[in-house]
Amino acid sequence: MNDTHQANFTILAHVYYPDIWEEMVQDLDAIIRQTFDLVITRPVGSRPVARPESSHLRFATELEVDNRGRDILPFLMALRQQPLPSFDIGLKLHTKRSPHRDDGDGWRRFLLGSLLKTEEGGELSGHKLLATESRIGLIAPRAHLLPLGGRTSINETIMLGTLQRMEASLDLSALEGHRFPAGSMFWFRRAALRKVIEIDFADQFARESGQLDGTAAHAFERLFAFIAEREGFIAASMENVEPILHRRGTPSSRAELIELINDSLAPDNPFALPLADFWRRHPALLKCAHAIYARMPKATVRLLHRSIGR
């Protein structure tokens, strides 16, 4: 650590694939020109991984975690670690490979490139928005703040259990008008995730067995923005940064800010699966298909994924 002053933000990165992390570190070194701390989580028994060489890095540590909950449980565990330096603004990253998709590497690079977008002066756009606009609590990558409607059916039991534990008992229909940060990488304000810091959700996460949906990790991915909104904050996406920072006139009301976000969201997600709209319109069929999928041999599942280009 270079000095005792708080860094501008903290990166919380789950490293399951060290080779991918080495590529991501090169991007961090090349782009970041602000002070930051780094908390790396990696599976128990794995080797220490590469760290940025940037002079802007103030503090770095690595935490070994059980191989459960994909990148989500490690993120929650890192947030709950007491000895870490305090921070107000964070950036959640992970070594997303998506081996079931042909475009997995391209997807990860798109997500990271969006979140690391900078302003003319070199400040990271996501950090600038959170530092400037106190009402924003979470920022998804460009075109990745997606509607929850039709995307909760497989995960509804776990989602309801999670909400109840946070004393937010409600029907899942109440989530239909909300959005979520697809891809599970995002900028966030620590205060917006207060509930997942205060409550231990570790018992909800099962060991990894190649699941593509229907797990606590997928449920939390769909709830992060909603959790931030329950704390009184607003979720945005990276394409909203410029319209918000450069809006003219007097400061917007909350309703006007939300309207500006809705109006400036990117209409198309370049990585959306072609069958998604069909499943959103037929949630009962999705549940049936998922039940069949869960009982398929893994070799058959891999063959199916390759055949449809996922």
matplotlib code that plots the C-alpha trace (Angstrom):
import matplotlib.pyplot as plt

x = [0.0, 1.5, -0.2, -3.0, -5.5, -8.6, -8.3, -10.8, -12.4, -11.9, -11.9, -13.4, -12.4, -13.1, -10.3, -11.3, -9.4, -5.8, -5.0, -8.0, -7.1, -3.6, -5.3, -7.6, -4.7, -3.1, -6.3, -6.3, -2.7, -3.3, -6.4, -6.7, -5.2, -6.8, -5.9, -7.6, -7.5, -7.8, -9.4, -8.9, -10.9, -9.8, -10.7, -9.1, -5.9, -5.3, -2.0, -1.6, -2.4, -1.0, -1.4, -1.4, 1.9, 0.2, 1.6, -2.1, -2.7, -2.7, -3.6, -4.0, -4.9, -6.1, -8.8, -9.2, -12.8, -14.8, -15.7, -19.4, -21.6, -19.6, -18.4, -21.3, -20.6, -16.9, -18.0, -20.4, -17.7, -15.2, -17.7, -18.1, -14.4, -13.7, -9.9, -10.1, -9.6, -12.9, -14.4, -17.4, -17.3, -16.5, -16.1, -17.1, -15.2, -14.7, -12.9, -16.0, -15.3, -18.8, -17.4, -21.0, -20.9, -18.9, -18.7, -17.7, -14.4, -15.9, -18.7, -16.2, -14.1, -17.2, -18.3, -14.8, -14.2, -17.6, -16.9, -13.4, -14.5, -12.8, -13.6, -11.4, -9.4, -8.7, -11.2, -13.2, -16.7, -18.5, -16.5, -17.2, -20.9, -21.0, -18.8, -20.9, -24.5, -25.2, -28.6, -27.0, -26.2, -25.2, -24.0, -24.2, -22.1, -23.5, -26.7, -26.7, -29.2, -31.9, -35.6, -36.3, -39.7, -39.7, -36.2, -37.2, -39.2, -36.3, -34.9, -38.1, -37.9, -34.3, -35.2, -38.2, -36.1, -33.4, -35.9, -37.6, -34.3, -33.8, -37.3, -38.5, -41.4, -43.2, -44.7, -42.3, -44.7, -43.4, -40.0, -41.4, -40.8, -37.3, -33.9, -30.7, -27.0, -26.6, -23.1, -22.5, -19.9, -20.8, -19.9, -21.6, -21.9, -21.2, -24.1, -26.5, -25.6, -25.9, -28.2, -25.9, -23.1, -25.1, -26.7, -24.8, -26.3, -23.6, -25.9, -28.0, -25.1, -24.5, -21.3, -20.5, -21.7, -21.9, -25.3, -26.3, -29.2, -31.5, -28.9, -28.4, -25.7, -28.2, -30.8, -28.5, -27.4, -31.0, -31.5, -28.5, -30.1, -33.4, -31.4, -29.8, -33.2, -34.6, -31.9, -33.2, -30.7, -31.2, -29.6, -28.1, -26.1, -22.8, -24.7, -26.5, -23.3, -22.9, -26.5, -26.6, -23.3, -24.0, -27.7, -28.4, -30.3, -31.1, -30.5, -33.1, -35.7, -35.6, -38.4, -36.6, -33.4, -35.1, -36.9, -33.5, -32.0, -35.0, -34.8, -31.1, -30.7, -29.2, -32.0, -30.0, -27.8, -25.3, -24.9, -28.6, -29.4, -31.8, -34.2, -34.6, -37.7, -39.5, -38.7, -39.8, -43.2, -43.6, -42.2, -44.0, -42.2, -38.9, -39.4, -40.2, -37.2, -35.0, -36.2, -35.3, -31.9, -31.1, -31.4, -29.4, -25.9, -23.3, -21.9, -25.3, -25.7, -22.4, -23.3, -26.6, -25.0, -22.5, -25.2, -27.2, -24.1, -24.3]
y = [0.0, 3.3, 5.6, 5.6, 7.5, 5.6, 4.5, 5.8, 2.4, -1.3, -4.1, -7.4, -10.0, -13.7, -15.6, -19.1, -19.1, -17.7, -17.4, -15.2, -13.1, -12.4, -10.9, -8.9, -7.6, -6.2, -4.2, -2.9, -1.8, -0.1, 1.8, 2.6, 5.9, 6.2, 4.8, 1.4, -1.5, -5.1, -8.1, -11.4, -14.5, -17.9, -21.5, -23.2, -24.9, -22.8, -20.9, -17.2, -15.3, -12.3, -8.9, -5.5, -3.7, -0.4, 2.3, 3.2, 0.0, 0.8, -2.6, -6.1, -9.4, -12.8, -14.9, -18.6, -19.7, -22.9, -23.6, -22.8, -20.1, -19.3, -15.7, -14.6, -16.3, -15.4, -11.8, -11.9, -13.4, -10.7, -8.0, -9.5, -9.6, -7.2, -6.6, -5.2, -1.4, 0.4, 1.6, 3.3, 2.4, -1.0, -2.8, -6.4, -8.5, -12.2, -14.4, -15.1, -17.8, -19.1, -22.4, -23.4, -20.4, -19.9, -16.2, -16.4, -14.7, -11.9, -11.5, -11.1, -8.6, -6.6, -6.5, -5.5, -2.9, -1.3, -1.1, 0.3, 3.1, 6.4, 10.1, 12.6, 13.2, 9.5, 9.0, 5.8, 6.7, 4.3, 5.6, 9.2, 8.7, 7.0, 9.8, 12.5, 11.2, 9.9, 8.4, 5.8, 2.5, 0.1, 0.4, -2.5, -2.9, -1.3, -3.0, -5.4, -3.9, -6.3, -6.7, -9.3, -10.1, -13.7, -14.4, -15.5, -18.7, -21.2, -19.3, -18.1, -20.4, -19.3, -15.7, -15.8, -17.4, -14.7, -11.9, -13.3, -13.5, -9.9, -9.2, -8.2, -10.7, -10.1, -11.9, -12.4, -10.5, -7.3, -7.9, -7.9, -4.2, -4.3, -5.0, -6.9, -6.6, -9.5, -11.0, -10.4, -7.6, -4.1, -1.0, -0.6, 1.6, -0.4, 1.1, -0.1, -3.8, -3.3, -6.3, -8.8, -7.6, -7.9, -11.3, -14.5, -16.3, -19.0, -21.9, -21.2, -22.0, -25.6, -27.0, -26.6, -29.3, -27.4, -25.8, -23.2, -21.8, -22.4, -21.9, -19.3, -17.7, -17.1, -15.9, -13.3, -12.1, -11.3, -9.6, -7.3, -4.2, -4.9, -5.1, -1.7, -0.2, -1.5, 0.6, 3.7, 3.7, 3.6, 1.1, 2.3, 1.1, 2.3, 3.9, 6.1, 7.7, 10.4, 11.5, 11.7, 13.5, 15.9, 16.7, 20.3, 22.6, 22.1, 18.8, 16.2, 14.9, 11.1, 10.5, 12.5, 10.7, 7.3, 8.5, 9.7, 6.2, 4.4, 6.7, 6.2, 2.4, 0.7, -1.2, -4.2, -6.6, -8.1, -11.2, -12.1, -15.6, -16.0, -18.2, -15.9, -14.2, -17.5, -18.7, -15.4, -15.7, -19.4, -19.7, -23.0, -24.6, -23.1, -24.9, -28.2, -27.9, -27.0, -30.1, -32.3, -30.6, -31.1, -34.9, -35.1, -36.7, -33.9, -35.2, -34.9, -31.3, -30.3, -31.7, -29.9, -26.6, -26.9, -27.7, -24.6, -22.3, -21.4]
z = [0.0, -1.1, 1.5, 4.1, 1.9, 0.7, -3.0, -5.5, -5.8, -5.1, -7.7, -6.5, -9.0, -8.9, -10.8, -11.8, -15.0, -14.4, -18.1, -18.7, -15.7, -17.1, -20.2, -18.0, -15.9, -19.1, -19.7, -16.1, -16.4, -19.7, -18.8, -15.1, -14.1, -10.7, -7.3, -6.7, -4.3, -5.5, -3.8, -5.7, -4.8, -6.2, -5.5, -2.5, -3.4, -6.5, -7.0, -6.5, -9.7, -11.6, -10.2, -12.0, -12.1, -12.1, -9.8, -9.1, -7.2, -3.4, -1.9, -3.1, -1.4, -2.4, -0.7, -1.1, -1.4, -1.9, -5.5, -5.0, -6.4, -9.5, -9.1, -7.0, -3.6, -3.7, -4.3, -1.4, 0.8, -0.2, 0.6, 4.1, 4.9, 7.8, 7.5, 4.0, 3.4, 3.5, 0.2, -1.2, -4.9, -6.3, -9.6, -9.7, -12.3, -13.0, -15.5, -17.5, -20.1, -20.8, -22.4, -23.4, -25.9, -29.0, -28.4, -24.7, -25.0, -27.1, -24.6, -21.7, -23.6, -24.5, -20.8, -19.5, -22.3, -21.5, -17.8, -18.3, -20.6, -19.7, -19.9, -21.8, -18.6, -18.1, -15.3, -15.6, -16.7, -14.3, -11.3, -12.4, -12.5, -9.1, -7.6, -9.2, -8.9, -5.4, -6.5, -8.7, -6.9, -9.7, -13.3, -15.7, -18.9, -22.1, -23.2, -20.3, -17.9, -19.1, -18.2, -15.5, -17.1, -18.3, -16.8, -13.3, -13.8, -13.3, -10.4, -8.7, -5.6, -4.8, -5.5, -3.2, -0.5, -0.9, -0.7, 2.3, 4.1, 3.4, 4.8, 1.4, 1.1, -2.1, -5.1, -8.0, -10.2, -8.4, -10.1, -13.6, -14.2, -12.9, -14.6, -13.8, -14.8, -17.2, -17.3, -13.5, -13.9, -12.8, -11.0, -7.7, -4.6, -1.4, 0.4, -2.3, -1.4, 2.3, 2.7, 1.1, 3.3, 6.5, 5.8, 5.3, 2.2, 1.9, 2.7, -0.4, -2.8, -3.9, -5.2, -8.9, -11.3, -14.6, -14.1, -16.7, -14.7, -11.8, -9.1, -6.3, -8.4, -11.2, -8.8, -7.2, -10.7, -11.3, -7.9, -7.6, -9.2, -7.3, -4.0, -4.8, -5.6, -2.3, -0.6, -2.4, -5.2, -9.0, -11.4, -14.7, -17.6, -19.1, -22.1, -19.6, -18.2, -20.9, -20.9, -17.1, -16.7, -19.6, -18.9, -19.1, -16.7, -13.0, -11.3, -12.3, -10.0, -9.2, -11.6, -14.4, -13.8, -14.1, -17.3, -18.7, -18.0, -19.6, -22.7, -23.2, -22.7, -25.7, -27.5, -28.6, -26.7, -29.2, -27.0, -26.4, -27.2, -30.2, -28.3, -25.3, -26.5, -27.1, -23.5, -22.0, -23.7, -22.6, -19.0, -18.4, -21.3, -20.0, -16.7, -18.4, -20.7, -17.8, -15.8, -18.8, -19.2, -15.6, -16.1, -19.3, -19.3, -19.4, -22.7, -24.3, -23.0, -24.4, -27.8, -27.7, -26.9, -29.8, -32.2, -31.4, -31.2, -27.5]

ax = plt.figure().add_subplot(projection="3d")
ax.plot(x, y, z, "-o")
ax.set_aspect("equal")
plt.show()
